[in-house]
């Protein structure tokens, strides 16, 4: 009931999703637990309790899929970005912008050489930090709006070569596995799993995070 009201009012709560996930996990509803942990993490990625419980729930899933190679800078970017949520990064970005303006004012209006030099280099640093934190904020906001990840909600979901039940079956996914939605066609999603394999599964088999 609380979740329904929150969604209706377009105000999602990481705490509500987290508590709901804990309740589902205790009730042995693994897929729904992971789904709600993922929704909580999306809203509050820096929360250690959410990340810990999500990893623990994922360790109970049947599928063991090797992660495809990720460029180390991309992994670093995501790791640092997820220390805070988009709102916190936006606030930090504004603070850096204000510090940048202060440095500009010092550089323009003070005559002391050491103060002008300090303001100049500090201003450059604050400007770069503002750009980086703004990128973090927009990246997280985009991920929250796009919502192209989903969780397998059924015991066994067949993944086919095309959006047709009579097409070749490529592999099978099980409850709680996370997939990325690449495309959709009628009642089918084209999904990609962590190792890069791609195929089509029926929409009723998964639920979008």
N, C-alpha and C positions, 0 to 999 in steps of 0.2 A: 504494500500500500504506500509506504513512504517513498520507495523508488519510483512508483508510478506517478506520484504527485510531483516528485523532483523533476522527472523527465517532462511532464506536462508543462511545468513552469519554466522549462529550459534552464534549470539550475541543478547541475549534477554535483554530487558530493562524493569525494574520495572515501570519506569515513563511512558513508552509507554502503557503498559498494564493498568496502573492506569487511565490514561487519556481516553483510549478506554472504560474502564469499566464505567467511569463517563458518557461518551457519550451514551452508551447503556442504562444506568439507566435512564437518562433523556428521552430516546426514549421508555421507558417502556419495554425494552427487558431484563427482570429480569435475566433469565438464563445466557445470554451472559455477563451481567454485573457481576454476581457472578463468572462466569468462569474466567474472566479477573482480577477481584480483587484477586482471589485465585492465579492466575499466578503471579501477582505483589507481593503478600505476600510471595510466595515461593522464590522469588528472593531477597526481602527486608523485612524479617519478623519483623524487629524492627521498621518499619515505622508506627507511630501512626495513620496517616491519612488513610493509606490503611486498617489497622485493624478496625478502626472506621467505615469507609464506608462499609467494608465487613459485619460487624455485623449488620449495618442498613439495608443493602440489604437482608441479611438472615432473618431479622425479617419480611420481606414482603412475604416470601414463605408460601405456604399452609400447608406443612407438619410440624408437631410439634413432633419431635422424641426425647424421653428422652435418654440422654447419659448413656451408660452402665458404671458401676463402674470402675474407673481407680485408680490403686495403686498410693498413694500420691507422692511417690518418682519419679514415671514416669511423673506425672503431673508437679512436680517441675523441673525436668530435662528439659522437653520441654519448660516450661515457661522461664527458664534462658537461654537456648540455643537460643531461638527465639528473644533475645534482640539484637542480631547481625546476620549478614549473614555469610556464610561459609568463605568468603574471609577475612572479618574483624577478625573472630576468628583465622584464619591462621596467620594473621599479629600479633595478640596479643600473640599467641603461640610462634612465633619466638622471640618476645621481651622477654618473660619469659625465653626462652632458652638462650638468650644472657646474661640476668641477672644471670642465673644459672652458666654460664661459668665464669662470673666475680667473683661470690662467690667462685667457685672452685679455681680460681687463687689466690684470697686473702687468702683462707685457706692453700694453698700449699706454698706460698711465703712470707707471713708475719709471723713474730715471736711473735707479740703481742697476748697474750692469749685471751683477750676480743674480738679482731678483728677476730681471728680464730673461736671462739664460735659463734659470730654473723654471720659470713660467712657460717658456717656449718648449722645452723638452717634456715637462710634465703635461702640458697641453696636448702634445702629440701622443703621449702615452694614453691619456684619458680618452682622446678621440678614437684611438685604435680599440681600446677596451669597450667603448660605447658601441662601435660598429660590431664587434664580436658578440657582445651580449644581446644586441638587437637581432642579429642573425639567429642566435639561440632561441630568442623569444618567438620570432616568426616561424622558425623550423618546428618548434613544438606546437604552436598554434595550428600550423598546417596539418600536422599529424593528427591533432584532435578533430579537425574539421573533415579531413579526407576519410578517415576510418576505413582503410582498405585491408585491415587484418581481421581474421575471423577464427573461431574455435570450432572444431568438430564436436558436434553435440550428440551424435549417435554412437552406438557400440562399434559399428564398422561402416565406413563410408567408402564406396567404390569410386575410384578416379579413372575416368575413361579418356580415350584419345580425342573424342569430339563430344559435343552436347547431344548425345543420343544414347539411350540405354543399350542399343544393339551394337554400339561401336566397341572397339578393342578395349579391354580393361588393362590399365597400366599398372596400378598398384592399389593398395587398400590402406586407408587411414583409420585410426581408432580414436575413441573418446578422449577429448582434452588436447589433441594435437593442434598446434597453431599453424595457420596457413595465411598466405597473402593473396588477396583477390586481385587478379589482373584484368579481368573482363567479365562480362555477363551476356547471356543469350537466353532469353525466355526464362525458364525455370532452372537454368544452369549457371554456375560460376566457373570461370577458368581460374584455377588456383595454383600457387607455387609454394612448395615446401622449402625448408631450410637448406636442403642440399642442392636446390636449383631445379628439381624435377617439376614438370608442369603437366596439368591435365584438367579435365572437366569433372565437376561433381554437382549433384543436384542441390539447389539452394536450401532445401529442407534439412540437409545434412549438417549445415554449419550455421553459426550465428555471428553476425558482425560485432566486433568489439566496440 
